[in-house]
Amino acid sequence: MDMAPKTKQYRVLALCGNVLLLVWVALWQIYLSPHVHVNSISVAIAWCLPLLLPLHGIVMGKPYTHAWANFILMLYFLHSLTILYIDQGERWLAAVELLFTLMAFVGNTLYARSRGKELGLKLKKLSEVEKIEKKQFGN
């Protein structure tokens, strides 16, 4: 099914945000500010691994994957806000992380909603689910 131009823009925003965040986190942990007492490669892998979980579905353009990937992004959102608050030396690194996280979050949300509507995907209302369950399982 063809994609509307707005949906394509949301997809580009989501892809850019997710990929840029992944690259940024790796660069931050390996080159820009490696941890003094821990292997920087191990730390980078630990920070990048959650971002790799939804990457295939995001690249494939699956609306559901875009939606649940936002739960993973909350880790990076909280991390960036915490660093912005407590660490003056890494504030600029955290600001970039926050920017990429917000790009990915907004892109994922708008793409999932827009593409979901185009494909006719929607979540049932709780009252509809309850009616179906009552029919299926009785009282």
PARO-530379 format. One line per 8 residues: their letters; for each residue x, y, z of N, C-alpha, C. Coordinates in steps of 0.05 Angstrom, whole numbers, plus 32768, in hexadecimal, padded with zeros to 4 digits. Example, Ala and Ser with C-alpha at 12.3 -4.5 7.8 and 13.67 -1.06 7.14 Angstrom:
2
as> 8108/7F8E/809C/80F6/7FA6/809C/8108/7FBE/809C; 8101/7FD3/808E/8111/7FEB/808F/8102/8001/809D
//
This chain:
139
mdmapktk> 8011/7FE8/8000/8000/8000/8000/8012/8019/8000; 800A/802C/7FEF/801A/8045/7FED/8018/8055/8007; 802D/8065/800B/802F/8075/8023/802A/8093/801B; 801B/80A1/802C/8016/80BD/8028/8030/80CC/802C; 8033/80E3/801E/804C/80F3/8021/8052/80FA/803F; 803E/8101/804E/8042/8108/806A/804D/80F0/807A; 8042/80D9/8074/804A/80C0/8081/8067/80BA/807A; 806F/80BF/8061/808B/80BB/8059/809E/80CE/8069
qyrvlalc> 8095/80E7/806D/80A5/80FA/807D/80A8/80F0/809A; 8092/80E6/80A5/8093/80DB/80C0/80A7/80C3/80C2; 80A6/80B3/80AD/80B8/809B/80AC/80D5/80A4/80AB; 80DB/80B8/809B/80F6/80C2/8099/80FF/80CE/80B4; 80EE/80DD/80C1/80F4/80E8/80DB/80FA/80D1/80EF; 80E9/80BD/80EF/80EC/80A6/8101/8107/8097/80FB; 810C/8091/80E2/8124/8083/80DA/813D/8094/80E2; 813D/80AD/80DB/8154/80BE/80E2/8158/80C0/8100
gnvlllvw> 8143/80C4/810F/8145/80C6/812C/8150/80AD/8138; 8145/8096/8130/814E/807C/813C/816B/8076/8134; 8172/8079/811B/818E/8073/8112/81A2/8087/811E; 819B/80A0/811E/81AD/80B4/8129/81B1/80AF/8147; 819C/80A8/8155/819F/80A2/8172/81B1/808B/8176; 81AE/8076/8167/81BF/805E/8169/81DC/8065/8164; 81E2/8074/814F/81FD/807C/8148/8208/808E/815E; 81F8/80A1/8167/8201/80B4/817B/8208/80A6/8195
valwqiyl> 81F8/8094/819E/81FD/8085/81B7/8217/8076/81B5; 821B/8069/819E/8235/805A/819A/824D/806D/819A; 824B/8083/818C/8261/8097/818B/8266/80A2/81A7; 8251/80A9/81B5/8254/80B4/81D0/8263/80A1/81E2; 825B/8088/81E2/8267/8074/81F5/8282/806B/81ED; 8288/806B/81D3/82A2/8061/81CA/82B7/8077/81C7; 82B0/808E/81BB/82C3/80A2/81B4/82C1/80BC/81C3; 82A9/80C6/81C6/82A6/80E2/81D0/82AA/80E4/81EE
sphvhvns> 82A0/80D0/81FD/82A3/80D0/821A/82A2/80B4/8225; 82B7/80A4/821F/82B7/8089/8228/82BA/8087/8247; 82AF/8073/8252/82B0/806E/826F/82CD/8067/8276; 82D7/8073/828C/82F3/806F/8294/82F9/8053/829D; 82E6/8047/82AD/82EC/802E/82BA/82DF/8015/82AD; 82D0/8019/8298/82C2/8003/828B/82C9/8003/826D; 82CA/7FEC/8261/82D0/7FEA/8244/82BA/7FF9/8235; 82C2/800D/8225/82AF/801E/8217/829F/800F/8202
isvaiawc> 82AB/7FFA/81F6/829C/7FEA/81E2/8285/7FDB/81F0; 828A/7FD0/8207/8275/7FC2/8216/825F/7FD5/821E; 8266/7FED/8227/8252/8001/822E/8241/8009/8216; 824F/800D/81FF/8241/8015/81E7/822E/7FFF/81DE; 8236/7FE6/81DF/8224/7FD0/81D8/820C/7FCF/81EA; 8211/7FD3/8204/81FA/7FD3/8217/81E6/7FE9/8211; 81F1/8001/8209/81DF/8017/8204/81D2/8015/81E8; 81DF/8008/81D5/81D4/8006/81BA/81C1/7FEE/81B6
lplllplh> 81C4/7FDA/81C6/81B4/7FC2/81C3/8196/7FC7/81C3; 818B/7FD6/81D6/816E/7FDB/81D6/8165/7FE9/81BC; 8176/7FFA/81B1/816E/8008/8198/816F/7FF6/8180; 817D/7FE0/8182/817F/7FCD/816C/8166/7FBB/816B; 8159/7FB7/8181/8142/7FA4/8182/812C/7FAC/816E; 8123/7FC5/816D/810E/7FCC/815A/8118/7FD5/813F; 8132/7FD6/813B/813D/7FE2/8122/8133/7FD5/8109; 8132/7FBA/8108/8129/7FAC/80F0/810C/7FB4/80E9
givmgkpy> 80FA/7FB4/80FC/80DE/7FBC/80F7/80DC/7FD9/80EF; 80ED/7FEA/80FA/80EC/8006/80F3/80F5/800A/80D6; 810B/7FFC/80CF/8115/7FFE/80B3/8100/7FF3/80A0; 80F2/7FDE/80A8/80DD/7FD2/8097/80C3/7FE2/8096; 80C1/7FF6/80A8/80AA/8008/80A8/8091/7FFC/80B5; 8094/7FEB/80C9/807E/7FDF/80D7/8073/7FF3/80EC; 805A/7FFB/80EA/804F/800F/80FC/8050/8006/811A; 804A/7FEC/811E/8049/7FE2/813A/8065/7FE4/8146
thawanfi> 8079/7FDE/8137/8095/7FDF/8142/809C/7FFC/8148; 8094/800E/8137/8099/802B/813D/808C/8033/8157; 8074/8029/815C/8065/8030/8174/8073/8025/818D; 807A/800B/818E/8086/8000/81A6/80A3/8009/81AA; 80B0/8011/8194/80CC/801B/8197/80CD/8034/81A9; 80B7/8042/81AB/80B7/805A/81BC/80BB/8053/81DA; 80B4/803B/81E2/80B9/8033/81FD/80D7/8030/8202; 80E5/8027/81EF/8103/8025/81F1/810F/8041/81F2
lmlyflhs> 8104/8053/81E2/810F/806E/81E1/810D/807C/81FB; 80FA/8074/820C/80F8/8082/8226/8111/807F/8237; 811F/8068/8234/8139/8065/8243/814C/807B/823B; 814E/8081/8222/8161/8095/8218/8157/80B1/821E; 813D/80B5/821F/8131/80CE/8227/8139/80D4/8244; 8134/80C1/8255/813B/80C5/8272/8159/80C8/8276; 8169/80B9/8268/8186/80BB/826A/818F/80D7/8262; 8185/80E1/824C/818E/80FC/8243/8185/8112/8257
ltilyidq> 816D/8110/8261/8164/8124/8274/8174/8123/828E; 817B/810A/8297/818B/8107/82AF/81A7/8114/82AB; 81B3/810E/8295/81CE/8119/8290/81CD/8137/828D; 81B8/8141/8280/81B5/815E/827D/81B4/816B/8299; 81A7/815E/82AC/81A4/8169/82C6/81BC/8167/82D8; 81CB/8151/82D6/81E0/814C/82EA/81FD/814F/82E0; 8201/814F/82C6/821D/814D/82BC/8223/8164/82A8; 8230/8179/82B2/8236/818F/82A0/8249/8187/828A
gerwlaav> 825B/8175/828F/826F/816E/827B/8263/815F/8263; 824D/8152/8267/8241/8142/8251/8225/814D/8248; 8220/8166/8250/8205/8171/8249/8201/8173/822B; 8215/817A/821C/8211/817D/81FF/820C/8161/81F3; 8219/814D/81FE/8215/8131/81F4/81F8/8129/81F9; 81EE/812F/8211/81D3/8128/8219/81BE/8138/8209; 81C5/8151/8203/81B2/8161/81F3/81AF/8155/81D7; 81C4/814C/81CB/81C2/813F/81B1/81B2/8125/81B3
ellftlma> 81B8/8116/81C8/81A8/80FD/81CD/818A/8103/81CF; 8184/8118/81DE/8168/8120/81E2/815B/8128/81C7; 816A/8137/81B7/8160/813F/819D/815A/8127/818B; 816C/8114/818A/8168/80FC/8179/8151/80EB/8184; 8150/80E9/819F/813A/80D9/81AB/811F/80E5/81A5; 811D/8100/81A7/8104/810D/81A0/80FD/810A/8183; 8111/810C/8171/810C/8107/8155/8100/80EC/8150; 810D/80D8/815C/8104/80BC/8159/80E8/80B8/8165
fvgntlya> 80E3/80C3/817C/80CA/80C0/818A/80B3/80CD/817A; 80B7/80E5/8171/80A2/80F3/8162/809E/80E5/8147; 80B4/80DE/8139/80B2/80D0/8120/80A4/80B5/8122; 80AB/80A6/8137/809F/808C/813B/8081/808F/8141; 807A/80A2/8152/805E/80A6/8159/804D/80AE/8141; 8056/80C2/8133/8047/80CC/811C/8045/80B8/8106; 805C/80A9/8101/805B/8095/80EC/8049/807E/80F3; 804A/8075/810C/8039/805E/8114/801C/8065/8111
rsrgkelg> 8015/807D/811A/7FF9/8086/8118/7FF0/808A/80FC; 8000/8097/80EC/7FF9/809D/80D0/7FF8/8084/80BF; 800C/8073/80C1/800D/805B/80B1/7FF8/8047/80BB; 7FF3/8046/80D5/7FDF/8034/80DF/7FC3/803B/80D4; 7FBE/8055/80D2/7FA4/805E/80C6/7FA3/8056/80A8; 7FB9/8059/809A/7FB9/8052/807E/7FB4/8035/8079; 7FBF/8024/808B/7FBC/8007/8089/7FA3/7FFC/8096; 7F94/800E/80A3/7F7B/8006/80B0/7F80/7FF8/80CA
lklkklse> 7F97/7FFB/80D6/7F9D/7FEF/80F0/7F93/8002/8105; 7F86/7FF6/8119/7F7E/8007/8130/7F7A/7FF4/8148; 7F7E/7FFF/815F/7F79/7FF1/8178/7F5B/7FF2/817E; 7F51/7FDC/8187/7F35/7FDC/818F/7F31/7FEB/81AA; 7F1A/7FF7/81AD/7F14/8004/81C6/7F10/7FEF/81DC; 7F16/7FF6/81F4/7F13/7FE3/820A/7EF7/7FD8/820C; 7EE3/7FE9/8207/7EC7/7FDF/8209/7EC2/7FC9/81F4; 7ECE/7FCC/81DC/7ECB/7FB8/81C7/7ED9/7F9E/81CF
vekiekkq> 7EF0/7FA0/81DA/7EFF/7F89/81E3/7EEF/7F7A/81F9; 7EE3/7F89/820B/7ED4/7F7D/8221/7EBB/7F6E/8216; 7EAE/7F7A/8202/7E97/7F6C/81F6/7E9F/7F52/81E8; 7EB5/7F53/81DA/7EBF/7F3B/81CC/7EC6/7F25/81E1; 7ED3/7F2E/81F6/7EDB/7F1A/820B/7EC3/7F0E/8219; 7EAE/7F1F/821E/7E96/7F15/822B/7E88/7F00/8219; 7E87/7F06/81FF/7E7C/7EF2/81EC/7E8B/7ED8/81EC; 7EA6/7EDB/81EC/7EB7/7EC4/81E9/7EB8/7EB3/8203
fgn> 7EB9/7EC0/821A/7EBD/7EB2/8233/7EA5/7EB1/8245; 7E8F/7EBF/823D/7E77/7EC0/824E/7E7C/7ED4/8265; 7E6C/7ED2/827A/7E6F/7EE4/8291/7E83/7EDA/82A3
//
